[in-house]
């Protein structure tokens, strides 16, 4: 089983985000960056498939700045075999990112391409399906269960109110959802082994993006609460305010 896992460097979900001085990016001061959490599920699934098969290759790709090497090293410590950084400033245009990934992946041998279902920084949820379309491959996203037998796969997709079961042949693209597995932590042995694994860097340039960030704005401060009364006598006034002010 040869798997390619595409991962992204994102701000930690617990970080306090502030708009940067330029008004179009975030202030990086004090912000910790991590591997996109949904990508961890994708990586874990690729490693497990390799372990179950007893043979294979797990390659991780990332598009981003030089600092993205850190998450690639984490992926190697978790159990990936090789890593490649497509070094660039990044882009808000999902299609630009998808084209860069598809161009690199198209020259490789693979059975499965895995992504997290979306990145937690922009929440666009576009790139996995775009890569699949560019490569002419079937795509299943929001996957919470994946079964592979030979060249055939069955995926359970999380949809509102239940699961949708889809079948497809490999090679294919899969977008991982929380619940697909439980990602492992890098072990000390894995961290030491990662130092000997290949981590290559390739400089790339993008075509002109059609999507760009015009401005970022912090949400307005939340208004303080208001007590309208106590006990059952307060209910009519509460209902009135919900109807007239909150338009509920």
N, C-alpha and C positions, 0 to 999 in steps of 0.2 A: 504494500500500500504506500503510494507516494502522495503525500499531502502537502499543499501549500496553504499556509495560514497568513492572512493579512491582518496586521495589528496597527493600532494607532496610539500615539502619545497624547494623553488628555490631562487636564487638571483633575486632581483628586476631588471626588464628589463632596468631601468634607471641607475643602478649602474655601476660604472667604474670598469671593471674586469681586474685584473692583475694576471699573473701566479705566483704561490707561490714559495717559495724557494726550494721545493722538485722537481719542474718541472713537477709534475703530477697532481697538484690540483691548485685551485685558492687561492689567498691571501685574507683571510676573513676580513682583517682590513678595516673598513669603509664601508663594504658591508651590505646592508639591505636585509634581507630574507623575503619572502612573500609566500602566497599560490599561487601555479601555476595558472596563470590567466584562463587557459582553465578549470581547476578544479572548478573554481568559477561558471562557467556556469553549470557544472554537479551538483554542490551542490544546486544551485538555482532551477534547474529543479526538483530535488528530494523534496525540500521543497514545491514547488508549487503543485506537484502531491499530496503530503500529505494534503495540505490545501484544494485542490479541492475535495479530497475524504472525507474530514472531519475527518479522522482517519488515523493512520499509525505510522511508525517509521522510522527515518532517522539516520543511523549510519555512522560515518566517520572513515576511516582507513588510516593510514599512515605508511610507512616503512622509518625509518631514525633515526637520533640521538635524544637525549633528547630535543634538541632545537626545534624539530618539535612539541612539545606540544603547542607552541605559535600559530601555524596555526590551530591546532585542537581546541584550545579555541576560535579562531576567527570563526571557523565553528559552534561551539556550540552557539556563540553569534548571528550568522546569523539565527539560527533556527534548527540546527541539535539536536537530542535528546541524543545521546551518542557518545563517541569517544574512539578509541583504537589506541595506538601507538605500533607498532611492532618494538621495539628498536633494532637498529643495526647500524653499520657504513655506511650502504648503499652499493650499488654496481653499476658498469657500465654495468653489465650483465643484460639485461632486463628479461631474462628467470629466473634468480635467484629471482628477485623481484616478477615476476608473480607467481612463485611456492610458495613463502612465502604468498602472498595474497590469492591464491587459496586454500592453506591448511587451512588458517584461515576462509575463507568465506564458504568453503565446509561444515563446521559444524554448519552453521547458517541457519535460515529461512529467505528467501528473495524473492521478486518478480522481483527486478530490481537492477543491478549493474551498477553504472555510473562512468565514468572517464572523464577527459578532453581528447581531442583527442590526445594530446601529451604534454610533459613537455618542457618548453622553455629553459631549461639548456642543455639538450642533444639532443632534437628534434628527438629521435629515433622512436617514434610513434609505439611502439611494444607491450607494456604491456597489453592494453585492449584486443587485439585479442588473445594474449597468454593466459590470464586468461580465456577467453571464451573457448578456445580450451581445456585447462586443466580441465575445469568444464563440458565440453560437451554442451555448450550453444550457441545459435545464437548470432551474434555480428553485430552491425551496428555502424560504426564510421563516424566522420566528419558530425554529425547530426545537422541540423539547424532547424528542426521542428519535434516534437514528439507528436503523438496522441495515447492515450491508452484507450481502452474500454474493460472492463472485463479483460480477459486474452490475448487479442489480441492487437498488437501494429503496428502502421504505422509510419515509419521514412522517412524524406526527407534528403538525403545525398547530400552534396555539392560536385559536380564533375565539371571538366572543361567544361564550356559552359552551365551549367544548374544544375538541381537536379535529382538525382536518387531516386525513391520511392521504398522502400522495406517494406515487411510485415513479421511479425514473431510473435510467441507466447511467452508468459512469462513462466518462467523466462528467462532473456536475459541480454546481456551486451551492453551498449550504450556509445559511445565516443562523447562528446559534442564539438561542434564547436562554435566560436563566431557568434552571431546572434540567437542562440537558445532562449535566453532570455536576460534580463538585471539584473545582480546580484545586490542584495540589500546590503546596508551597515548595519553593526551591529548597532542596536539602543541601547540607554542607558538601556532600560528595558531588551533587549536581553543580554547585557553584564553582567548585574547583575544576570539574570537568569542562565547564563552559569556557574556561580560559583557553582551552586547546581547540575549541571548535571554531570554524571559520565564520567571521563576521565581516562581510565585504561592504564597501561603499561605492555607489555609482552616482556620479553627478548627473542630474537630468534637468531639462528645461521644459516648461509648459507651453502649450499653445495659449493664445489669448483667452482668458476666462470670460464667460458670459455672465457670471454671477460674482458680485463682489459685495463686501460689507460696506455700507454707506455710513452707518453710525451705530454705536452701542449706547444704550441708556439704562441706568439703574432704575429699578422699579420705585415708584413713589413710596415714602414711608407709610407704614400701616397706621391708620387712625386708631386712637385709643378707644377702649370699650366704654359703654355707657349703661348705667343701671336705670331701668325704666320703672322699677317698683319691686315689690316683694310679694310672693305668694300668688294665689289665684287672681287677685285684683289687678295684677300687672299684665295678665294675658291679653285683654282687649287692646291696651296700648301697644304691646309688643306686636300683635297681629297688624294693627294699623300702620306701625312703622315699617314692618316687613312689606306691607302692600304698597304704601305710598313712597317710601324712600328706597327700599331695595328692589321694588317692582317685582316682588315674588307673588 
